[in-house]
Amino acid sequence: MYRSLLFNPALMLVPNLCALRNRLTVTVFKKVVVLVLIFAPFAGFSQQYWQVGGFLGASNYSGDLAEKRVDFRYTRYSIGVFAKRDFNRYFSLRAGFTYGRIAGADSTNKRAELVARNLSFRSPIIEGSLIGEFNFLDIDEKRFTPYVFGGIAVFSFYPTARDANGNVVKLRALTTEGQGLPMYPDRKKYNLRSIAIPFGAGAKFLLTDSWVLGFEIGIRRTFSDYLDDVSMGYVDRNTLLQYRGQKSVDYAYRGKGTYPIDGFPRGSQKYDDWYIFSGFTLGYRFGGTKGPWGHWGKQKFSDCPRM
C-alpha cells in the first residue's frame, strides 16, 4: 500500500499545484486541474462519505448586452440542491440541480451605439450538473480546504422582455433576428436547452463532523449565444414586418433612431454567452462504520496510513 501511495501521480501533483498555477497560463492550468480530477480518485482509498445539501447565492450573466464582462447591477438570485460522494480526502463527485435568474440591459452601458440599441432581457436558468471537486487539503485534519471543480451541465433558458405596461414579451417567439425566414436560411430558431461547462473554485469549512459550510464561484461556459436573444446582425425591417409583424420589428430594435440597415451588427457571434452561480453551500455528510453505540461513527480521512 505504501508503495502505491508513494508512486501515485495524483499525490505527487498535490504539493506543487499552487506553484504551478503561478507559472502556467490560465488555459494550461485548466488542463492541469482536469488531469488532477481524473487521477484524484486513485489518490488513496479511505472512508467514503455521502453528502446532501443546498446552495444559495447570486447569479450573473455575460453576453451581448453587457458592455463590461459582468455587470453586477443585474445580479439576481440562485438556489439549488446537491448530492455528493466523497471518494477520498481529495476527490468528490456531486450531482446538482440549480435554479437562477439572469438579466441585462443596454440602458446601463456607456457606448452610445449600445445605449441607442436599447435592448433588455431577463431569463430563468434551470440547470442539472455533474461536477468533480478536488480538495487541496484534508478537511478532517485542517477543518478547512480550498478546492477547484469542473464538470458538465445541461440547462434551459427562456429570454423575455417587458413592454411599456409591464407585460411579459417572449422574445424567441418574435424571431427578432429573422430566424426561420426563407431570406435568411442560415438563421435557425435557437434551442432553449443547451450544454454548459461549469468550472470554478471555492473554500470549505468543517463546522462539525457532519456539517460542511462552503463558498464557491462557479462560471458556466455555454454553447449558446442566445441567452439574451441577441447574436447576429439586423435583418431587413420591411421583410421582418411582412413576415413577423410590427411587434417583432419593435423588439428587434428598441431605440428612438432609424432602424438599422440589413446586416448591421446587432450582436456578436464571436463569443457565446456565459452565466455565473456564486454563493454559499451547506452540506450534511454521513456514512462510515457503525459505532459501538449503534450510531454511524465516522472514520476521518486522515486516519488512513500516509507517507
N, C-alpha and C positions, 0 to 999 in steps of 0.2 A: 504493500500500500504506500509506504514512504517513497519508494522508487517512482510509483505512478504520479504521486504528487510533485516530486522533485522535477520530473521531466514534463509536467503538464504545461502546454504552451499558454493556456489562459492565465495560470497563476504567475507565469514569468512576465506576462504583459502588465499585470495589475500595478506593481510599484512604479512603473515607468510611464503610465498613461498620462498623468498630468504634465510631465516633462515633454512628452511627445506632442501634446496639444499646443504647447507654446512654440514649437518649432515647425509644425506642419500647417499647411493651408487648411481652410475650413473643409474643402472638398475631400482632401486626403484624410482629415480627422474623422469625417463621417464614415469613410470606408473602414478605418481602424475600429470605430465603435461597432459597426456591423460585424466585423470579424470577431470582436470580443463577445458580442451577444451570441454568436454561433458557437464559440468554444466554451463559453461560461458554464453551460450545464454539465460539462465534464470536469469542472474545477475541483471536484472532491465531493463525495456524497455525504450528506448529514440529514438531520431530522427535516422532513418536508412539512411545511405548514400550508394550510389553506387560509385565505383571507377574503373577507367580503367588506364592502364599504361604499362610501359615497363621495361625490365631488361637488363642490360649489365654488363658482368663481365668475370670471368675466370672459366675454368673447369679443374678438375684434376681427376686422376684415382688411385685406389689402388687395386693391384692384384698380380698375379704370376710374373710379370715382374718388379715389384717394390720391391727392397730389403728393402728399408725403407717403412713405411706405406704409405707415399705420397712422390713422387719425384717431387719437384716443378720445376725442369729443363724441365719437359714436360708439363708445364702449357699451356693450349690452351684457346681459347675464347668461350664464350657462350652468347646468345642473346635470348630474349623472350618477350612475351606479356602476360598480365593477365587482368582479370575482377574480381572485389572483391565486396562483400556485407558486409558492416559494420553493424552488427545487434545491437550493443550497444557499450558503451565506452570500453569494454574489448574484445569482440569476433568478429572476421571477418572470412568469408569463401571465398576463392579465387580459381578460375579455371585458369590454366596457360598452356601455350604452350612454350617450350624452345628448342632451338637447340644449341648443343655444340659439341666440338671435344675433344677426349682424345687420349693419346699416351703413349708409354712406350718402353724401350729397355734395353737389358742386357748390352750394351756397357758401361753404366754408373754405373753398380753395382760394388761392391768390392769383393764379394765372387768369388773365382776362378772358381767354377763349374758353376756359373751363367754367368760369362763372357764367358766361353768356350761354353756354350749353344748358345749364340749369336743370340737370337731371338729378334724380334721387331714387333710392330704393331701400327696401328692408326685406329681410328673408329669414325664415326659420332654418336651422340646421339640425337635422336628426342623424346621428352618427352611431354606427356599430364598429367596434375596433378590436383588433388583436395585437397586443403590444408586448415586446420583450423589454425587461428592465435589467440594467447592470448596476449593482451597488459597488461603490469603491471601498467601503469599509464593512466590517462585521457589526451590524447594528446591535446585536445582543451584547457585544463586548464594549462598543463605544457609545451606545444609546443614540447614535446619530450616524447618518451616512448621506453623502451626496450621491446622485445617480443620474445616468443618462438612459434614454429609451428611444425605441424606434419600432415601427410595425407597419400594419396595413389597415385601412379603414374603408368602409362603404358609407356614403352619406347621401341624403336627399336635401333639396333646397327648393324654394318657391318665391322668386322675386316679385314684389308688389310695390306700388306707389300709392299716394293719396291724391285725390282730386281737391279742388278748391273747397268742397263741402266736407272733406274728411273721409270720403268713401274710399274703400279699398279698390285699387285697379290692378288686375292681374296682367303683368307685363308680357309674359310668354305668349299669352293668347293673342296679343296685338301684333306679334311678329314685327317689332319696330325696326328691324334691320332687313326686312324683306325675306325672312326665312320662308321657304316653300313657294315663292313666286317663280314662274317659269322664266322670267328675265334674269333671275339670279340662281342658276342651277347649283352653284357651289354652296349656297346658303341653306342648310337644312335646319329644321326645328331642333333646338338643343334638348338633350335629355335632362330631366330633373333629378336624375340619380347619377352619381359618379364615384370614382375611387380617389382616395387621398393617401398620402404617405405621412403619417404623424411621426414627429421626432422632437426631442427637446431634452430638458434637464430639470432636476429638482433636488429637494432635500427631504429626508425623512427623520422623524424623531420618535423614539420608543418611549411612550408615556408610561406604560406598564408592560408586563409580559404579553398582554393581549391587545393593547390599543396602540396603533401607529398613526401619528399625525404627519402630514406631508404638505409640501407646497411645490408646484411644478408649473413650468411654462411649456406648453405643447403647440408647436407650429404644424399646420396642415398644408402640405403642398398638394394642391388638387390638379386634376386633369380636365378642368372645365374653365372656360373664360367667360362664363355667363352667370356667375353668382349675382352679378349686378345688372344683368340684361344688356350689357354693353361689351362689344368686342371689335366689330369691323367698322366700315365706313357707312355713310348715309346712302340710302337708296333714293332714286328719283321721287320727288314729292308727288307729282301727278300720278305716277304708277302706284305708289303706296295708297294714295287717296282713292284711286279707282278700284283697287283690289281689296283693300283692308279698311277703308273708311277714314273719316276725319279724326276719330279718336286715336287711331294708330299714328297718324301724322302728328297730332298734338303731343304724344308721348315719345315720339322719336326725337323731337327737338322741342324743348320747353322754353327756349329763350324768347326774348322780345324782338330780336332782329329777324332778318330774312332767313328763311330755311336754307341750309347749306346745299351746295350742288351735289349731284350724284357722284359718289366716290370720295367725297371729302371725309377725312378721318373723324369718326365718332368715338372710337376707342382704339385700342392697340392689341393686335393678335400676338405680339412678341412674347408676352408673358401670360400665363394662366393666373386665375385669381387664387388667393390664399385665405385661410382663416386661422385664428389662434384661440385656443382654450387655455386660460391660465387661472389657477386658483388653488384651493386647499382640498386635500383628501383626508379622510378619516377612515381607517380600516380596523376591523376586528379579526385577529388571526386565531386559528385554532388547529388542533391536531396534536400529534405527539404520542407518547406512550401512556398507558393508563397507570396513574399513580397508586400508591398504597391505600389511599382513602376512597378510591373509586372514581375520582375525578380525572380529567385529562391533564396529566402532568406534561410540561413542555421541556423538551431537551434543547438546550441552546445550541446554535450552530457552532459556537466556539468550543463546545465540549468535544468535538471531533479532533483526532490527532492532527497536528500540523507541524511542519518543519520550523 
